[in-house]
Amino acid sequence: MYRIFVGLGILALLLMYQWGRGRMRMSRMKREWEIALRAFKDKDLETAQKSLQRCVRLMPTWTPARFMLGGVLAKRGRLADAEEQLKLGADLEPRNPEGHLQLGMFYVVCHPDRADEAIAALERAAACDPSLRDQFAKAPGLEAIKSHPRFQQLVGHTDS
């Protein structure tokens, strides 16, 4: 009977340790997120990037940090790194249109020569939320791909 109580005591200590560690990690992540938001607002992209990278290290599956990091990296001209973060974010939540939408807009703005990839990302976003098709037809910022046949098909403006 004594061994059972010792075992339960050890188990309780391990659980408390894991719980405390998780709370500390969450607290650090929230602090870094707030620093990043403040730095982004102040246009201090270097500080925002460092804080967002810490957020991603602390919570690798939290997509808002990945999306914002992708945007900051794009603004800083690090397009390959930005694309990687945006793709990871979209892959982490494949049924969430937001990630695909952000990736598509990244291609439109930063890589206008990659229209097929932009449209593919927008198609995945529309597959998650069909109401986006109407928004795409009216959206400013998509002018670079609006005449593309696949985009026309996506928004339903084809005669086929």
N, C-alpha and C positions, 0 to 999 in steps of 0.2 A: 504494500500500500504506500509506503514511503517513497518508493521509486516513481510511482504514478504522480504523486504530488510534486516531486522534484522535476519530473518531465513536464508537467503542466506549468510549473513556475518558469522553467526555461522557455517554453513555448510562449507564455505570456510576455516575458521579457523581449523575445524576438519580435513579437507582434507590435509591442510598444515602440521598439526601436524603428521598425519599418514605418509605422504610423508617423512618428516624429520626424523621421528622415523625409517622408513624403510632404509633410507640412512645411518643413524648412525649404525644400525644393520649390514648392508652390509659392512660398513667400518670396524667395529670391527671384523666381520667374516674374511674378507680378511687379516687383520693384524694377527689374530690367525693362519690362514692357512699358511702365510709366516713364522711365528715363528715355526710352526710344521714342515714345509719342511726343514728349516734350522737345526732344532734340529735333525730331522731324518738323514739328511746328516752327521751331526756331531756325530751320534750314541748316542744321548742323548734321549733315548726312554721315559724316565719319562716326560721330558718337552714336547716331541712330543705328548704323550698321553694326557696330561693336555690341551694342545692347541687344539687338535682334539676333545676332549670332549666339549670344549667351542664352537667349530665350530658346532658340532652336536646340542648343546643346542640352538645356535643362528639360525641355519637353519636345522631343523630336516629332511627335505626331500632331502637335497643335498647329493647324494650318494657318490661322491668321498671322502668326509670326513669320511663317515661310512666305506668305503672299506679300507682306509688308517688306520683308527682307529682299524679296525679288524686285519690288518696286524701287527700293533704295539703291540696290546694286545697279539697276538699269539707269537710274538718274546719275549714278557715278560713272557710267560708261563701261561697267563690267557686265557686258551683255551675256556672255556664256554662263557666268555664275548666276545671273538673274534668271536665265532660262532654266537652269538646273533647279533652282529653288521653286519656281512656278510649276514646273513639271512635277516635282516631288509633291507639292501641295495638292495639285490636281489628282495625282495618283493616290494620295492618302484618303481622299474622299471622292471616289469616282462618280458617285451619284449626286454630288453637290454641284450645281451649275456654276457657282462662283469661281472655282478654280479654273475650270475650262474657259470661262469668260475672260478671266484675267490673263490666262495664257494666250488666248486669241488676240486680245487687245495688245499684248506685248508684241506679238508678231506683226500686227498691223502698224504699230507705231515705230518699233525699233528695227524690224526686218521687213520692210514693205516688199522686198523681193521674194518673200516666202509666203505668198498669198494662200497657197494650198494648205500649208500647215495652220495658218490663221483660220481658214474656213473650216478645217477639220476640227479644230478646238471649239469653234462656235457651233458646229454641228453636234458635238458631244454635249455642249451646254444646253442646246435646244432639245436634245434627247432627254435630258434631265428635267427640263422645264419648257414645254412647247410654247408657252406664252411669250417666250423670248423672241420667237421668230418675227412677230409683229414689231417688237422693239428694235430688232436689228434693222429692219427696213427704214426706220425713222431716225436711227441713232447717228448723232454727229460723231465724226472720228473714224467712221468706216468707209469714207468716200474712196479710199485707195482700192477697196475690193468690191465696191457695190456693182461694178459692171461685169465682174467675173461670173461666168455661167453657173458655177457651183453655188455662189452666193445667191444669185437670182433664184436658183432652185430651192435653196434653203429658206428664203423668205416667201416662196410661192409666187414669184413673178415670171414664170416661164409659160410658154404657150403649149408645151408638150402634153 
